[in-house]
Amino acid sequence: MALKLNLHTQPDVPLEADCISPDKMQSLSKHEIEQLIIFHGNRQVPLKDFFECSGEFDGEINIDGDLSRIKHIGAAMSFGKITISGSVGIHTGAAMTGGEIIVEGDASDWLGPEMYGGKITVKGNAGHMVGSGYRGSTIGMQGGEIIVHGNVKNETGHVMRRGLIVVGGNSGDFTGVNMVAGTIIVLGEMGIRTGAGMKRGSIVCQTKSELLPTFTHSCDYQPLFLQHYFKYLKSIGLAINDSLFNGSFERWCGDSVELNRGEILLYAGK
């Protein structure tokens, strides 16, 4: 039986609840879980002040309610599964190394920042800085997967080094800014300044985009490795146009103000 948490009281200010994690709740009784400390503003309060707890922890946590004002859920988790029935607040899955987080609604800013492994799936939209590094950091996402079925905002994949980010809808400005390596796939449209300052890595988009003048057109070709990505994404429920499997992509190299070893692949049609 999975552990079930139900938000019974909306906080006046955002809650910091990094204790909602399989790593923090394993081996604890229901009473001990209810007494875990969360931060409500500058006050420390027990989890039970805001969440009703039922069931037993077996590696899986199911959370009901609008969690858009709850921060740090699943932070640094290394195993298990968290399923959130509604929306969720900032820093969800921060620095996680394993396990899985599923958000049935929307996610706020800083989804999966500096994560090392595991998987985050958002069925709705996400905010700014998906899979990015924190301000001043040169290391962003270093592994794992982030799958957003809807749209995302600015600076997705900022300074990311490894891993996969997939956006089923549109992405905002500065997608892949300063990225060192890794893969970002956008199935909708991208905003301006895509790949600014990128050193390596791949950004893939199925629509044409206006790129910075520091990117140079290399060739048009059919990248076979993308067929494996598209097959996987179709299997997990994203809408993949069949023409993408055998279509050509424009390959643009950049950013020439950096190492010039990154690539942006734009769908060119059959």
N, C-alpha and C positions, 0 to 999 in steps of 0.2 A: 504494500500500500504506500503510495507516494505521500510525502508531506504536503499539506495544503495550507496556504496562507491566504487570508481574505482581508483586504484593507477595509476596516470598519469605520475609520475616521480620517478625513482628509487633513493633512497638516497645514498649519497657517503659513509656514515657510518650508522650503524643501528639506526633506529628511536625508541624512547620510546613512545608508543602510548597507555597508559593505559586509555586514555579518550575514546577509542573505546570500549564502554561497554553500555549495556542498562541502567544501573544505572546512568551513566554520561550524557546520551543523552535524557532521558525521559523529556518531557515537554519543550524541546527546539525547536525553529524554525530552519529552514534550515540554515538561516544566522548565528544563534548562534552556530550551530553545526560546520559550516565552520570555526568559530573563536576559537574553542577549541584548547588549547595549547598542542603541542607535542614537544619532545626534539630531535633535530638533532645535535648530538655531544654536544657541550656546549652552543648551541643556542636554544632559545625558538621560535618556529614558529607556525603559525596557521595551522590547519589541511588542509585547502584548498591549501596550498603550495605543497602538495603531493597527496591529494585525491580530486577527483571530487565527489560532493555530489548531489544526486537526490532522489526524492520520499519524503515520510514523515515517521517519526518514529512511529511504531505501536507496538513496542515490539520486532521487528525482524530487524536484520541488515544483509544485504548481501554484501560481499566484493569480488571484482574481482581484479585479478592481482597476481603477484608473491610477496608474503609477507614474504619471507624467511629472509628479513633484517628488519622486523618490530617486535618489542618486546612488551610484556605485553598486547596483545590484550585479552580482556575479563577478565582482572585481577580484582578480588574481586567482580565480577558480582553476582547478587542474583536472577535474573529473566531474562526472555526473551530468545532469540535465536540469535546466530551468525553463519552464514554460510560463509565459506571461499572457494572460487572456486579453489584456487591454494594451494601452500605450505605456511607455516607460520613459524615465527621465535621463539626465545626462550621465556620462561616464559608465554606461552599462558595459560590462565585460572588459573593463580596463585592465590591461596587463594579464589577461587570462592566458593560461598555458595549455588548457585542454578542456574537454567537455563540450557541451552544446547549450546554447541559449536560443529559444524561439520566442519571438514577439509577435503576437497576433495583430496588434495595432501598429502605431507609429513609434519611432524612437527619436529622442531629442538629439542634441549635439554631442560630439565626442563619443560616438559609438565605437567600441572596441579599440580605443587608443592604445598604442604601444603593445598590442597583443602579440603573443608568441606562438600560440597554437589554439586548436579548438575550432568551433564553428558558431557563427551567429547568423540567424535568419530573421529578417524583419518582413512581415507580410504587407505592411503599409509603407509609409515614407520615413526617411531619416533626415536629420539636420545637417549642420556643418561638421567638418573635420572627421568624417568617417574613416576609421583605420589610420589615423594620423599620429604624429608625435605631438607632445605638448609644446607650448610656446617656449622657444629657446632650445629645444631638444633637436638633435640631428638624427635621432633614431625613432622611426615610427613603427608601424606594423612590421613584425618580423616573422610571421608565419600564420597559418590557419586560413580560414575563409570567412568572409562577410558577404552575405547574399541579401540584397534589399530589393524586394519585388516592385516597389514604387520609385519615387524620385528621391534624390539627395540634393543637398545644398552645396556650398562652396568648400574647396580645399579637400576634397576626397582623396585619400591616399597621400597626404602631405608627408614627405620624407620617409615613405614606406620603403622597406628593404627586401621583404619577401612576402609570399602569400598571394591570395586571390581576393579581389573585391569585384562584385558583380552588381550592376545597377539595372534593374528591369525597366525603369523609366528614364527620366532625364537627370543629368547631373548639372550642377551649377558651375561657377567660374573656377579657374585654377585647378581643374581635375589633374591629379598627379603632380602637383607642384613640388619641385625639388626631390622627386622620387629617385631612389638609388637603384632599386630593382623591384621585381614583382610584376603582377599583371592586374590591370583594371579593364573590365569589360563593361561598356555602356550600351544598352540596347535601344535607348532613345536618343536624345540630342544632348550635346555638351555645350557649356557656356564658353566664354572667352578665355584666352590665355591658357589653353590646355597644355600640360607638360612643361610649363615655364620652369627653367632651371633643372630639368630632369637630367640625370647622369646616365642611367641605364633603365631597363624595364620596358614593358609593353603596355600601351593603351590602345584598346580596340573599340571602335564605334561603328554601328551599322548605318549611320547617317553622315553625310558630308559636314565638315566643320571648317571654319576659318581658323587657320593656324598662324602662329607667330612667324615673322620673317626669318627667324633663326632656325627654322626647320626646312630641310631640303628634300624634295621629292626624289626617291631612290629608284623605285620601279613599281609596276603593277604585277601581282602574282597571286597564286592561290595557296595560302599557308596551310599545310596539312595539319599542323598542331591545333589549329582553331576548330577543326572538325571534332576533335575529342572534347574540347571545351563545350561546344554547342550541343553535342550529344548528351553530355553530363547535365548541362543546364536544362535541356528539354526534359530529362528524366526527373528533375526535381520540381517541375511545374512552371518554369518560365516559358513565355511565348517566344519561340525561336522560329523565325521565317525559314522555311526549307531551302530557299534560294541561297542562304548564307553558307550552306554546306559546300557548295561547289562554285560559289561566286569569287570574283577577283577583289583584291584589296589594294588600295594605294598605300605604299610604304613610305613614310616620311621619317627622316633621321634628324635627331637633335638631342638636346638643345645645344647648339654650337657655342653658346657662351659657357658651357660646361664641357663634359667629356665627349659629347656628340655621339654617344653610343646607345641612346634610347631610341625607341621607335613608336610611332603612332600609325595604326592600321585603320584606314577608313574604307568602308565598303564601297566598291566601285560598280557593282552590278555584275551580271553574267557576261 
